[in-house]
Structure formats: structure tokens, C-alpha cells
Amino acid sequence: MTHTLVASATREHIIGFDRPFTVIGERINPTGRKKLAAEMQAGNFETVIKDALAQTEAGAHILDVNAGVTAVNPNESEPPLMRQTLEIVMSVSDLPICIDSSVTSALKAGLETVKGRPLVNSVTGEEEKLEAILPLVAKYNVPVVAISNDETGISEDPDVRFEVARKIVQRAADYGIKSHDIVVDPLVMPIGAMGTAGQQVFRLVRRLREELKVNTTCGASNISFGMPNRRALTGYFLAMAASHGMTSAIMNPMHDEDMHAIYGANVLNGTDAHCRFWNNRFRDLAPAPSANRPAGEAAPSAEDIAARRAARESRRRR
């Protein structure tokens, strides 16, 4: 089995085919969050602390940390902010970290700061990125997210995206990086813009698992971008992606629809042994009323159900 080990100073987590689905909390990221970006630039980390604590409490296994608050001189501005943000997050949560940046110097600063074995997000198939980031990954002996695009951009052809992933795995091997330390993001397209986006990613995930034997991840909410009732659609996508072999996602653990979909997928995929987590989580919740039973009417007892079943069997044999 493919196991990708990530760790903080005190806690380990394994992403794997035979393990429950891994939730990588996405909230500590100023992209598209103007208020958070302004706070971080001003040295105010109240929201960062709040999001770190809330995601930990909600059931995240790993915390993604991004400090890209500005496109102006990111090579100079982002590394110190990444260090500061990581130190603050590690002071309030003991979860493993995913260092998230497109700036090589910020990834390096993160690797110098984080205790344990963080996940690096990310490397692409672009030659410049491969030559800059893979040596860092090898030096610090950490796992890395491999995104399936290269100099030509993001292909709409899933076979092309698979070949980009294969290229990254092969180039990583040249640096001594094992395939079990590569977590491929096959790139999820918005279903509203591409009607085959779901089918594409499901097919890609199966190929990545069976042919390259790598773990996989994605930005889960991409699938529902621009669609109504996004939470439900993202939850359904996550459950189906897990059933096709996806092993992790960068997502919001505070959304119950998404988390419940994953918990259910763990049960049905057999990674929640004896349904133990599901039972512990939901045993004390009151059952929802049946659509055919008036609210307030008691649910049938086990004895009632058994008697009705016996009566049906008796009628069938006549």
C-alpha cells in the first residue's frame, strides 16, 4: 500500500489507499479573502488563529498555510510572512502543516520553519519549477503535491494531465524522491464549464492509483464553482472521488455536508473499521422523521420491524 507520512512535532498522519480520507484544511489562505489579506499584511493574525483552531476542532488532519497576500515582490514579501504565519499556526495547533506557495523562496522559508514533516504544495510539470522545487523536497525529505499542468497550461485532455503527472514522478525519482511521497493533484475543472469534469477526474484518479501508485488530492470546491447549492454538489463529488480512489482533498472542514460525505465514504469504502468513527460521531443524534411518518410519531421498534418482515414472508409463501 502507498503511504504518505506527514507529521508535526508531536503528531503523525498517513495519507493512504487503506486509510480514511485525509482532510487538508484550506482556510488559512488569503487568496480571494481581502479582509484576511489586509489583516496579515498589517500583522494581525486573529483570523489565522481562529481558522486554525476551528479547523482543528472540525476534524481536519492537516492545515494548509498560504501567505500570498500580494503579487508585488512576492519573493521578498512572502517568505517572512510565511515564517510568521507558520509559527503562529504551530503555536495553537499540533496538526501537521501543508506549506502552500507558488514562490520557491517562501517554500524554502517554510521548510526552515516547520517542525516535523510537512507537505509541500506544490510542484508543477514546468521545467523551471521542477528544477527549483524538487531539490528542496529531496533536501528536507518531505512529501510534495504534484499539480498536473506544465508550460502549456492546464490541458482539457485527461490523458495529457496524466502524462504530466507521470513526468513529475519520474523526475522526482532522479532526485531520490519516492513515489509514495508524491501526492498528485489531477486538477478538477468546474462542472458548470465542463460537463465531463467529474468523469475526467474519476478516470484520472483511478489511473494515478493503479498505474503510478500515488496518492491524490484536489481543491474540492473547484468542481462546484459557479453552481447553485454548491455545498451539496461538493459533498457528492467528494464521496464519489473517494470511491474512485482519491485519498485527500484541500477543503473546508467546517462544512458539514462535505465532512459527512467523507465520513460516509469512509464507511462504504471500508476505511472506517467496523463503522467505529461513524457510530461514535452520530449514534446520539436523533433519527430524522420518515417522509411517510408524521412528526412526533415514534419510529417502529426492532420487534415491530421483525413482525412485519415475518408477515410479508408468510404472505409471499402462500
C-alpha positions in Angstrom: 0.0 0.0 0.0 1.1 3.6 -0.7 1.5 5.6 2.5 2.5 9.3 2.5 3.7 10.3 6.0 3.2 13.9 7.2 3.9 15.0 10.7 4.1 17.8 13.2 6.4 17.9 16.1 4.0 15.7 18.1 1.6 14.1 15.7 1.8 11.9 12.6 -0.8 11.4 9.9 -0.7 8.9 6.9 -2.4 9.5 3.6 -3.1 6.1 2.1 -5.3 3.9 0.0 -6.2 1.9 3.0 -6.7 4.9 5.3 -9.6 7.2 6.0 -9.9 10.1 3.6 -7.5 12.9 4.5 -8.9 16.4 5.1 -6.5 19.2 4.4 -8.0 22.4 5.9 -8.0 25.2 3.3 -9.0 28.3 5.4 -5.6 29.8 6.2 -5.3 31.3 2.7 -5.7 35.0 1.8 -6.5 34.2 -1.8 -9.9 35.7 -2.5 -10.2 36.9 1.1 -9.4 40.6 1.1 -10.1 41.1 4.8 -7.7 38.3 5.7 -5.0 39.5 3.3 -5.2 43.0 4.8 -5.1 41.6 8.4 -2.0 39.5 7.6 -0.2 42.4 5.9 -0.9 44.5 9.0 0.5 41.9 11.3 -2.9 41.0 12.6 -3.3 37.2 12.9 -6.6 36.9 14.9 -8.4 35.3 11.9 -5.5 33.0 11.2 -5.6 31.8 14.9 -9.4 31.5 14.7 -9.3 29.4 11.5 -6.5 27.2 12.8 -8.4 26.4 15.9 -11.8 25.9 14.2 -10.4 23.6 11.5 -8.6 21.5 14.1 -11.8 21.2 16.1 -13.8 20.4 13.0 -11.7 17.4 12.1 -9.0 18.5 9.7 -6.0 16.2 9.6 -3.6 18.7 8.0 -3.6 22.5 7.9 -2.8 24.2 4.6 -1.0 27.5 5.2 -0.7 30.2 2.5 0.8 33.6 3.0 0.5 35.1 -0.5 -1.1 38.4 0.3 0.3 40.4 -2.6 1.6 40.0 -6.1 4.1 42.8 -5.6 7.6 41.5 -4.9 6.4 38.1 -3.5 10.0 36.8 -3.5 10.8 39.4 -0.9 7.5 39.9 1.0 6.2 36.3 1.2 9.0 34.4 2.9 9.0 36.4 6.2 5.2 36.4 6.3 5.2 32.7 5.7 7.6 32.1 8.6 5.5 34.3 10.9 2.2 32.7 9.9 3.6 29.2 10.3 5.0 29.9 13.8 1.6 31.3 14.9 -0.3 28.3 13.5 2.1 25.8 15.1 1.6 27.6 18.5 -2.1 27.0 18.5 -2.5 23.6 16.7 -0.5 20.4 16.7 -1.7 19.3 13.3 0.8 18.6 10.5 1.3 21.5 8.1 0.9 21.8 4.3 3.2 24.7 3.2 1.3 26.3 0.3 3.0 28.7 -2.1 3.9 29.2 -5.7 7.0 31.1 -4.6 10.1 28.9 -4.2 11.7 31.2 -1.6 8.5 31.1 0.5 8.5 27.3 0.4 12.1 27.3 1.5 11.4 29.6 4.4 8.5 27.3 5.4 10.7 24.3 5.3 13.2 26.0 7.5 10.4 26.9 10.0 8.1 24.0 10.3 8.8 21.3 12.8 8.1 17.7 11.8 7.5 16.5 8.2 5.2 19.0 6.3 3.6 18.5 2.9 4.8 21.0 0.3 2.2 22.4 -2.0 3.3 22.4 -4.8 5.4 21.5 -7.9 4.1 21.5 -11.5 5.5 19.9 -14.6 7.2 23.2 -15.7 10.9 22.7 -16.0 11.7 25.8 -14.0 9.5 24.6 -11.1 10.9 21.0 -11.3 14.5 22.3 -11.1 13.7 24.7 -8.3 11.4 22.7 -6.0 12.4 19.1 -6.3 15.9 19.7 -4.8 14.3 21.3 -1.8 11.9 18.4 -1.4 14.8 16.0 -1.6 16.9 18.0 0.8 14.3 18.2 3.5 12.9 14.7 2.8 9.3 15.8 2.7 6.3 14.8 0.5 5.1 17.1 -2.2 1.8 17.9 -4.1 2.4 17.5 -7.9 0.0 19.5 -10.0 -0.8 18.2 -13.4 0.0 21.2 -15.6 3.1 22.4 -17.4 4.3 25.2 -19.7 1.4 24.5 -22.0 -1.1 25.3 -19.2 -3.9 23.0 -18.0 -5.0 20.6 -20.7 -8.6 19.7 -21.1 -7.4 16.2 -22.1 -7.2 14.0 -19.0 -4.6 11.8 -20.8 -2.3 14.8 -21.2 -2.7 15.6 -17.5 -1.9 12.0 -16.6 1.4 12.2 -18.6 2.4 15.4 -16.8 1.9 13.6 -13.5 4.0 10.7 -14.8 6.7 13.1 -15.8 6.8 14.7 -12.4 7.0 11.3 -10.7 9.8 10.2 -13.0 11.8 13.5 -12.5 11.3 13.2 -8.7 12.9 9.8 -8.8 16.0 11.3 -10.3 16.3 13.3 -7.0 15.7 10.2 -4.9 12.1 11.1 -4.1 9.9 8.0 -3.8 6.5 7.9 -5.5 4.9 7.4 -2.1 6.0 10.9 -1.2 4.2 12.4 -4.2 0.5 13.4 -3.9 -0.9 14.2 -7.3 -3.5 16.9 -7.9 -5.1 15.9 -11.3 -6.8 19.3 -11.4 -10.6 19.4 -11.1 -12.4 21.6 -13.6 -15.7 23.4 -12.8 -18.5 21.1 -13.8 -20.6 24.1 -14.8 -18.0 24.9 -17.5 -17.1 21.4 -18.5 -19.8 18.8 -18.2 -17.3 15.9 -18.2 -15.2 17.3 -15.4 -16.4 14.7 -12.9 -15.9 11.8 -15.2 -12.5 13.0 -16.1 -11.2 13.3 -12.6 -12.6 9.9 -11.6 -10.9 8.3 -14.5 -7.7 10.1 -13.8 -7.7 9.2 -10.1 -8.1 5.5 -10.9 -5.2 5.6 -13.4 -3.0 7.5 -10.9 -3.7 4.9 -8.3 -3.4 1.8 -10.4 -0.6 2.8 -12.8 1.6 5.3 -10.8 0.5 4.1 -7.4 0.4 7.6 -5.9 -1.9 9.3 -3.5 -4.1 12.1 -4.8 -5.7 15.4 -3.7 -7.6 18.3 -5.2 -9.1 21.6 -4.4 -12.6 20.2 -3.8 -14.7 23.3 -4.2 -13.4 23.8 -7.8 -16.0 21.3 -9.0 -19.0 23.4 -7.9 -17.7 26.8 -8.9 -20.5 29.0 -10.3 -23.2 26.4 -9.4 -26.2 26.7 -7.1 -26.3 24.6 -4.0 -22.5 24.3 -4.0 -22.2 22.6 -0.6 -24.3 19.6 -1.6 -22.6 19.2 -5.0 -19.1 19.4 -3.5 -20.1 16.8 -0.9 -21.4 14.4 -3.6 -18.2 14.9 -5.6 -16.0 14.2 -2.6 -17.8 10.9 -1.8 -17.6 9.8 -5.5 -14.0 10.8 -5.8 -13.1 8.8 -2.7 -15.0 5.8 -4.2 -12.7 6.1 -7.2 -9.6 6.2 -5.1 -8.9 9.8 -4.2 -7.2 9.9 -0.8 -7.3 13.5 0.2 -8.6 17.0 -0.6 -7.9 20.6 0.2 -11.3 21.7 1.6 -13.2 23.5 4.3 -13.7 21.1 7.3 -16.3 23.5 8.7 -18.8 22.5 6.0 -20.9 19.6 7.5 -22.1 18.5 4.0 -18.6 17.9 2.9 -17.4 16.2 6.1 -20.5 14.0 6.3 -19.9 12.9 2.7 -16.4 11.9 3.6 -17.4 10.0 6.7 -19.9 8.1 4.7 -17.4 7.3 2.0 -15.0 6.0 4.7 -17.7 3.6 5.9 -18.6 2.4 2.4 -15.0 2.1 1.2 -14.1 0.1 4.3 -11.6 2.5 5.7 -13.8 3.2 8.8 -13.2 -0.1 10.5 -16.4 -1.6 11.9 -18.0 1.8 11.3 -16.5 2.9 14.6 -16.0 6.5 13.7 -19.4 6.9 12.2 -21.1 5.3 15.1 -19.2 7.4 17.7 -20.0 10.5 15.7 -23.7 10.0 15.0 -25.0 7.5 17.5 -26.6 10.1 19.8 -28.2 12.1 17.0 -32.0 11.8 16.8 -33.2 10.0 13.7 -34.8 12.1 11.0 -38.6 11.6 10.7 -39.7 9.3 7.9 -41.3 11.0 4.9 -44.3 8.8 5.5 -44.4 9.1 9.3 -46.0 12.2 10.9 -43.6 14.3 13.0 -43.8 13.2 16.7 -44.9 9.6 15.9 -42.5 7.1 17.3 -40.3 5.1 14.9 -41.2 1.3 14.8 -39.3 -0.8 17.2 -37.0 -3.7 16.2 -39.8 -6.1 17.3 -42.3 -4.3 15.1 -39.9 -4.4 12.1 -39.3 -8.2 12.6 -43.0 -8.9 12.9 -43.8 -7.0 9.7 -41.0 -8.8 7.9 -42.3 -12.2 9.1 -45.8 -11.3 7.9 -44.5 -10.3 4.4 -42.6 -13.6 4.2 -45.7 -15.5 5.2 -47.9 -13.8 2.5 -45.2 -14.5 -0.1 -45.2 -18.2 0.6 -49.0 -18.5 0.2 
